[in-house]
């Protein structure tokens, strides 16, 4: 889940830009130690080991006929990653679901896939580098199977705002049946405050229809700087409050975390209107976890929410395993999956 070209990739595939370094340094100057004080979670709240220990950033989980399909930002030379599991514990080896990029895109900066099932077609949204525009944009590819290969036959991006667009997340509203694409404008790539957006998708999922709504703006005076990103929208069964989970903070530090906002129902009268209220300005909802004086994981980000085969609500995310933060230090962003519940209107990991 930070906006310049290198943020998704292990060191050695893409190098950090000067802009990203300046943003990270500015966050560190605020005092990472102070940020961490509010981020340590109580023991017993989560798993003590990852669901998948390999590098699997920006995960998205889709359940198809009793099988879990997990997608992620590329690693080890893959454009993107996909693997499957019958139980969320045993996984196939990651493969590349998108071996060929569209002609207008450059390899090396392909991030954060999200997949939508549309009848017999699977539609993948992902961020990729537009060569001519020299910025990150969102594209779309399709496949007849959840594991791919997905084919992107586009001649231009699906979404590409002035500063770029990344982190697409498809969400189907259980109340209206409408499907929306949620994403982040890559404003921090040019040193600006970041925003999260939404637009309704067409019935095929291959295009946007109607207006775009601003969901949330980064609170740059808090732990959220230098970016909010990686949005994931959901509404509990039978509920009327929509929850927008998001990543915040510098992605390659222990100060990164996951926050959430509460939203009303989207309205499509006179355009798309969707009002959200940030509930995580004081501290992340989910941050670096310490249990029995041992750091279990650091800097969680990249939330995804899904219902498992038993009907239980789950939240997945990536985090640096233990205290080894950063690819240049040998760290990996492993996949973590926990149960998700709600208490007094607030999300909890039971």
C-alpha positions in Angstrom: 0.0 0.0 0.0 3.0 4.5 -0.8 2.7 6.0 -4.1 6.0 6.3 -5.9 7.3 3.5 -8.2 9.4 1.6 -5.8 7.0 1.1 -2.9 5.6 -2.3 -3.9 8.7 -4.0 -4.9 11.6 -5.8 -3.1 14.9 -4.0 -3.2 16.9 -5.0 -6.3 13.9 -4.9 -8.6 13.2 -1.2 -8.2 15.2 1.4 -6.2 13.6 4.0 -3.9 13.1 7.4 -5.5 14.4 10.6 -4.0 10.8 11.8 -3.5 10.0 8.6 -1.5 13.1 9.0 0.7 12.2 12.6 1.5 8.7 11.6 2.5 10.0 8.7 4.7 12.6 11.0 6.3 9.8 13.5 7.1 7.8 10.8 8.8 10.8 9.7 10.9 11.3 13.2 11.9 7.9 13.2 13.5 9.2 10.5 15.9 8.6 6.9 15.0 9.0 5.9 18.7 6.0 8.1 19.5 3.9 6.5 16.8 4.7 3.0 18.0 3.4 3.7 21.5 -0.2 3.8 20.3 0.3 0.9 18.0 1.2 -2.1 20.2 -1.7 -4.5 20.5 -2.5 -6.8 23.4 -1.3 -10.4 23.4 -3.8 -13.0 22.4 -5.6 -10.8 19.9 -4.1 -12.3 16.7 -2.2 -15.2 15.2 1.4 -15.5 16.2 2.5 -16.8 12.8 1.7 -15.8 9.3 -0.8 -17.7 7.0 2.0 -17.6 4.4 5.6 -16.7 5.4 6.9 -15.7 2.0 6.8 -12.2 0.5 3.2 -11.5 -0.4 2.5 -7.7 -0.3 -0.9 -6.0 -0.8 -3.0 -9.2 -0.6 -6.5 -9.8 -1.9 -8.5 -13.0 -1.1 -11.3 -14.4 -3.3 -13.3 -17.5 -2.4 -14.3 -19.6 -5.4 -16.2 -22.9 -5.0 -14.6 -23.6 -1.6 -11.1 -22.7 -2.6 -9.2 -19.6 -1.4 -7.4 -17.6 -4.1 -4.9 -15.1 -2.8 -3.4 -12.4 -5.1 -0.5 -10.0 -4.4 2.0 -7.6 -5.7 4.8 -9.2 -7.6 7.9 -10.6 -6.0 10.8 -12.7 -7.1 10.5 -11.5 -10.7 6.8 -12.1 -11.1 4.5 -9.3 -12.3 1.9 -10.3 -9.8 1.3 -13.3 -7.6 -1.5 -15.8 -7.1 -1.7 -18.9 -5.0 -4.6 -21.1 -3.7 -5.5 -22.9 -0.6 -8.2 -25.2 0.7 -7.9 -24.0 4.3 -5.9 -20.7 4.5 -2.9 -22.6 5.8 -1.6 -24.8 3.0 -0.8 -22.8 -0.1 0.3 -23.7 -3.6 3.6 -22.1 -4.8 3.0 -18.5 -6.0 2.6 -18.2 -9.8 2.2 -15.1 -12.1 -1.5 -14.6 -13.0 -0.5 -11.8 -15.4 2.6 -12.9 -17.3 2.1 -10.3 -20.1 1.5 -6.6 -19.5 -0.4 -4.4 -22.0 1.7 -2.7 -24.6 1.4 0.8 -23.0 2.8 -0.4 -19.6 6.4 -1.0 -18.3 7.4 -3.9 -16.2 8.8 -3.6 -12.7 6.0 -1.7 -10.9 3.0 -3.9 -11.0 1.0 -3.8 -7.7 -2.0 -4.6 -5.6 -4.4 -6.8 -7.7 -8.0 -7.1 -6.8 -10.3 -9.7 -8.5 -14.0 -9.6 -9.2 -16.0 -12.7 -10.3 -18.5 -11.9 -13.0 -20.4 -15.0 -14.2 -17.8 -17.2 -15.9 -15.3 -14.4 -16.1 -12.8 -13.2 -13.5 -11.9 -9.5 -13.8 -8.6 -8.3 -12.3 -7.8 -4.7 -11.4 -4.2 -3.8 -10.8 -1.7 -0.9 -10.7 1.0 -0.7 -13.4 3.4 1.9 -14.8 2.2 3.8 -17.8 5.3 4.3 -20.0 4.2 7.4 -21.9 2.6 9.1 -18.9 5.5 8.1 -16.5 3.1 7.4 -13.6 1.2 4.6 -12.0 -2.3 3.9 -13.4 -5.0 1.2 -12.9 -5.7 -1.3 -15.6 -8.0 -4.3 -16.0 -7.5 -7.9 -17.2 -9.8 -10.9 -17.6 -9.5 -14.7 -17.3 -11.8 -17.7 -17.5 -10.2 -19.1 -14.3 -9.3 -17.5 -11.0 -5.7 -18.6 -11.3 -5.2 -17.0 -14.8 -3.5 -16.3 -17.0 -5.3 -13.0 -17.1 -5.2 -11.1 -20.4 -5.1 -7.3 -20.6 -6.0 -6.2 -24.1 -6.4 -2.5 -23.2 -4.9 0.3 -25.1 -4.9 2.8 -22.2 -5.5 2.7 -18.4 -8.9 2.2 -16.8 -8.2 4.9 -14.2 -5.3 7.4 -14.2 -5.7 10.7 -12.4 -3.4 13.7 -12.6 -0.9 12.3 -10.1 -1.6 8.7 -10.9 -3.9 6.0 -9.4 -3.1 2.8 -7.5 -4.5 0.2 -5.2 -7.8 -0.8 -6.9 -10.3 -2.7 -4.7 -13.6 -4.0 -6.1 -16.5 -4.0 -3.7 -20.1 -5.2 -4.3 -22.7 -3.5 -2.1 -24.9 -6.2 -0.6 -27.8 -3.8 -0.2 -28.0 -2.4 -3.7 -26.1 -5.1 -5.7 -24.0 -2.4 -7.3 -20.3 -2.9 -7.7 -17.8 -0.2 -7.1 -14.0 0.3 -7.6 -12.2 1.9 -4.6 -8.7 3.2 -5.1 -6.0 5.7 -4.1 -4.8 8.7 -6.1 -1.0 8.6 -6.0 -0.6 12.2 -4.7 2.3 11.5 -2.5 4.4 10.6 -5.5 4.5 14.4 -6.1 4.7 15.3 -2.4 0.9 16.0 -2.0 -1.7 14.8 0.5 -3.3 11.5 -0.6 -7.0 10.7 -1.2 -9.2 7.6 -1.5 -11.9 7.5 -4.2 -14.8 5.4 -5.5 -16.7 5.0 -8.8 -19.4 2.5 -9.9 -18.4 -0.2 -12.3 -20.4 -1.3 -15.3 -22.2 -4.7 -15.2 -19.2 -6.3 -17.0 -16.7 -4.8 -14.6 -14.6 -3.5 -17.5 -15.4 0.2 -17.3 -16.5 2.9 -14.8 -19.9 4.4 -15.0 -21.1 7.7 -13.5 -19.3 10.1 -11.2 -16.3 9.6 -8.9 -16.7 10.2 -5.2 -14.0 11.3 -2.7 -14.2 9.0 0.3 -11.3 10.0 2.5 -8.4 12.5 2.7 -5.1 11.8 4.6 -4.7 13.6 7.9 -1.1 14.6 7.3 -0.6 15.8 10.9 -1.0 12.2 12.3 0.6 8.8 11.9 -1.1 8.6 8.5 1.6 10.7 6.8 3.0 10.4 4.2 0.1 8.5 2.7 -3.2 6.7 3.1 -3.6 3.9 0.6 -4.7 0.3 0.1 -8.4 0.8 0.7 -10.8 -2.1 1.4 -14.6 -1.5 1.8 -17.1 -3.8 3.4 -20.4 -3.8 5.3 -21.2 -6.4 7.9 -24.1 -8.8 7.1 -27.4 -7.0 8.1 -25.6 -3.8 9.0 -26.1 -0.3 7.7 -22.6 1.1 8.4 -19.9 0.7 5.8 -16.3 0.3 6.9 -13.4 1.6 4.9 -10.1 0.0 6.0 -6.9 1.6 4.7 -3.1 1.6 5.2 -1.3 4.6 6.5 2.2 5.7 7.3 5.5 5.0 5.5 5.2 1.5 4.0 8.8 0.4 4.8 8.8 1.3 8.5 7.4 -0.3 11.7 5.2 2.9 12.0 2.9 1.8 9.2 -0.5 0.5 10.2 -4.1 0.0 9.3 -6.9 2.5 10.0 -10.6 2.6 9.3 -13.4 5.0 8.5 -17.1 4.6 8.9 -19.3 5.5 5.9 -23.0 5.9 5.1 -24.6 4.2 2.2 -23.6 5.3 -1.2 -26.1 7.5 -3.1 -26.2 7.6 -6.9 -28.7 10.4 -7.1 -27.2 13.4 -9.0 -23.8 11.6 -9.2 -22.1 9.4 -6.7 -22.1 10.6 -3.1 -20.4 8.6 -0.3 -19.6 10.2 3.0 -17.0 8.6 5.3 -15.6 9.7 8.7 -12.1 8.9 9.7 -12.0 6.9 12.9 -8.2 6.4 13.1 -6.5 9.8 13.4 -5.1 9.3 16.9 -3.5 5.9 16.2 -3.8 3.0 13.8 -6.6 0.5 14.4 -4.0 -2.3 13.8 -0.3 -1.7 14.2 3.0 -3.4 15.1 2.1 -6.3 17.4 4.1 -7.3 20.5 3.2 -10.4 22.4 5.1 -11.6 25.5 7.7 -8.9 24.8 8.3 -10.3 21.4 7.5 -8.4 18.2 5.3 -10.7 16.1 5.1 -8.5 13.1 5.8 -4.9 12.2 4.0 -2.2 10.1 0.9 -4.1 8.9 -0.7 -2.7 5.7 -2.7 -3.8 2.7 -6.1 -4.9 4.2 -8.5 -7.2 2.4 -11.8 -8.4 3.9 -13.6 -11.6 2.9 -16.0 -14.3 4.2 -14.5 -17.8 4.6 -16.2 -21.1 3.7 -17.8 -21.4 7.1 -19.4 -17.9 6.9 -16.9 -16.3 9.2 -15.7 -12.8 8.4 -11.9 -12.5 7.9 -9.4 -9.8 7.4 -6.1 -10.3 5.6 -3.1 -8.0 5.4 0.7 -8.1 5.0 3.2 -7.2 7.6 7.0 -7.3 8.1 7.7 -10.6 9.9 9.2 -9.9 13.4 11.4 -6.8 13.6 13.1 -7.3 10.2 11.7 -4.2 8.4 12.7 -3.4 4.8 13.9 -5.4 1.9 17.4 -4.1 2.2 17.5 -5.7 5.6 16.3 -9.0 4.3 12.7 -8.5 5.4 9.6 -9.9 3.8 6.0 -8.7 3.9 4.2 -12.0 4.9 0.5 -12.7 4.7 -1.5 -12.6 7.9 -5.2 -13.6 8.2 -7.4 -13.1 11.3 -11.1 -13.3 12.2 -12.9 -10.0 12.1 -15.8 -9.0 14.3 -17.6 -5.8 15.5 -18.2 -4.6 19.0 -20.2 -1.4 19.8 -19.8 -0.4 16.1 -16.1 -0.8 16.1 -14.1 -3.5 14.2 -12.2 -5.9 16.5 -10.0 -8.9 16.0 -11.5 -11.4 18.5 
